[in-house]
Amino acid sequence: MNVRGFCGSILVLCGIASLGCNAPGKPTAGAEAVRPDEVKNFSKLYSQNCAGCHGADGQHGAALALANPVYQAIVDEGTLRNVIVNGEPGTLMPAFAQSAGGMLTDDQVNALVSGMRSRWYHADAVQGLDVPPFKTDKQGDAAHGQQVFTSHCASCHTTGVQQQNAKASSITDGSYLALISDQSLRAIIIAGRPDIGHPDWRSAQPGHPMSDQDVTDVVAWMASQRQKTPGQPYPSQP
């Protein structure tokens, strides 16, 4: 080998050596994919499992706003955990825990609950206020509930079938009532949806907050409007 060839070989070897651990095709430290059941980061878990319905930041989604401090104040951690684990009967909320046929481990469910509370729970959100409880064992009076609807809700909500391009949403539309449970209705009436301008139990009729019985009765009236076969009868066929 002549001197020029020898020097060229040395340069090639030095170049290869300089690549070291950064050689093409060799993974860098920490580049390994994390198993789905080992993800514990709240933001990642929330974006993958919750944001599609509840909104990227816990609001402005189709479903209940989880970032609403009033909602977080009236619901306890056990209820939050149970809904994530087992879903919400009568709604589109599915079960997420592996024990109920979902994909999340117990640790991941706990990470979601802990993250929601640390970010969106404020102890003073309803402090000193006579807020109706999240759940109740009282019996509802549907007739009185219709009166409550008229005085507290009718300024924004209509009844009957939702009309296209209508400014006010129908609260008794069969399709809507088929997708929401009584408990979900109660939670929305009490906590409101501040992200979309829906008032809470204090503000539907200024100066006249709704009582526990008012909320119970209006939910009973709405529940009485549910159809056994929503979406039917189908249009007649020629």
N, C-alpha and C positions, 0 to 999 in steps of 0.2 A: 504494500500500500504506500502510495506517495504521501508526501507531507500534506498536500492540499486535501486529499481524501481523508487522511487521519484527522485533520482539524475539523473537517465537516462532520465526521462521525461524532467527535467530542461535542460539537455544538448541538447535534440532535439529541444525544444522551442528556445533556444539561437541560435542554428544553423539556424533555419528558420528566426529568426529576423535579423541575420547577413546578410542574402541574400538581404533584403530590396528591393530596386528598381531593383536589378539585378536578380530577380527571373526568372527562365527559362520561356520563352514564352512571357515575357513582353518587348515591344519595348523600346529601349533607346531614349533619347531626340534627335531629329533631324533625326531619322531613317525613317520618313515618306517619301513615294515616291512623287517626284515632278511631277505635271501634265505636260504632254508634251508641252502644250501651255504656261507654266510658265517658261520654261527654257530660260535664257537670257545670259548664259555663251557662249562667242564666240567659244572657243575651242570645246565645246560639240556640239553646233549647227553646226559648220563647219564639224566636223567629221561625224555627222549623216546625213548631207544633201549635202555636197560638195566634201568631200575627195574622194569618190568613183570614180569620174571622173577627178577632178582637182588635185588629189594627196594629201597625208596626210599633207604635209607642203606647199601646194599651188603650187607644181611643181612635175614633174615626173609622171603626170597622163596622161590619154588618151586625155583629153581636154586641152584647153588653160591654160597656167600657170598663175594663178592669182597672184603669188608672184613675177612676173617679174616687176621690178620697171619702165621699159619703158612703159609697158602696163598700169600700174597704173597712170603713168604721162599723158598719152594721153586720158584716159577715165575719165569722170567726175562722181561724186557720183550719180547724177541723172540717168545716164545711167546704172551704176551698180545696182542701186535699181530697175530700171525698168526691167532689165533682170532677176533679182531674182524673182520679183513679177510676171511677165508675161511670162517668158521663152524667148527663142530665136527662132522665126519662121525659118524653113528651117534647123534646127539642132535637136540634141537629148536633148537640154537643155529644161527641162519642167518648167511650172509655179509652184512656190513654195508658193505663198501667198494664204491665205484662200479666198481672194476676187476673185482669178482667179482659184479656185478649188484645191489649194494646202493645206498644213497643217500649214504653218507658219503665225503667227500674224504680224501685222505691226511693233510691238516692236521687234520681233525676226528678221525681215528683216533688221530693222535699226541696230540691234546689229551685224549682219553679215557685213553690209556695213562699220560700224564704226570700226569693228575689222580688216577688210582687209586694210582699209586706215591707221590705226595706226601702223600696222605691216609692210606693204609692199609699202606704198607710200613714195617716196623721192622727195621732191620739186626740187632738183637739178639734177634729173636723165637725163633730156634733156635740161637743162638750157643752153642758148646760141647756141643751135643747130636748124637747119632748118628742123624740123621734120614734115612730112606730117600729116594733121589732122586726127583724128579718123574717122570722117565721111566726105563725100564730096558730092556736088551736080553736080560735073563735069560729063560729058559724057565720057565714055571710048572708046578708039579706039582699037578694038581687034587685028587688023593687026599689029599695033605698039606694042601692048602688047605681041605678039608672039616674036617680036624682043627683047623686054626687057627680056622675059623669057630666050631666048637663051644666052644673054649676062650676066645675073645676076643669073639665077637659074639652068640652064641646067647642071652645073658641079656637082650638087647633085641630081637633080630630072630628071626623065625620063618622057615620055608621053605614053599614051595608057594604056592597061590593065596591072595591077601590076603583075609582074612575081614572082613566088615563089623562095625564097632564093636570090632575086636580092638585090644587095648592095644599089642601089639608088631607092628611092620610086617614084612611078608614081604620078605626081601631077594632072593628068587628068583621073585617074581611075574612072570609072563610079560610083562605090560604094562609093568612097571617096567624090566625088562631090555631090552625093545625100544626104550626111549627114552633109554638111557644107554650111553655107550661104555666100553670097558675103561679108557681113560685117565681118564675122569671118575670111574669107580669108584675107581681108584688114588688120585686127588687127594683124594677125600672120605675114604678110609680113612686116608691120611697126615695130612691137615690137619684132619679132623673138621668138624663143623658146630656151633661153640660157640653160635651164635645159637639153635639148637633143642635143645641139650643133647647133641649127638652127640660123643663123645670123639675125640681124635686118636690117632695110633699109639702114644702113650705110656700112655694112660689106659684103653684098652679092658679090659685086665686089669692092675690096679694092681701095680706092681713088675715087670712083665714086658712091656716095650715090644716092639712088633712089629719084626722085622728086615726088611731089604729083601726077602729071600726069602719071609718070611711074607706080606708084602703081595702080592708077585707071585703066590704060590700061591693065596691066597684069591681074588684077582681071576680067576685061571685057573679055579678051581672055579665061581665065579659065572657066568663066561662059558660054561662047559660046560652050564649050566642053561637057556640061552636056547632058545626055541622057534623053529623055522623059520617057523611060521605063528602068531604070537601072537594070542590071541583065538579060535582055532579049536580043536576043531570047534564049529560053531555048534549051538545046540539043535535037536533034530530037529523037523521040521515035521509037523503032523497030516496 
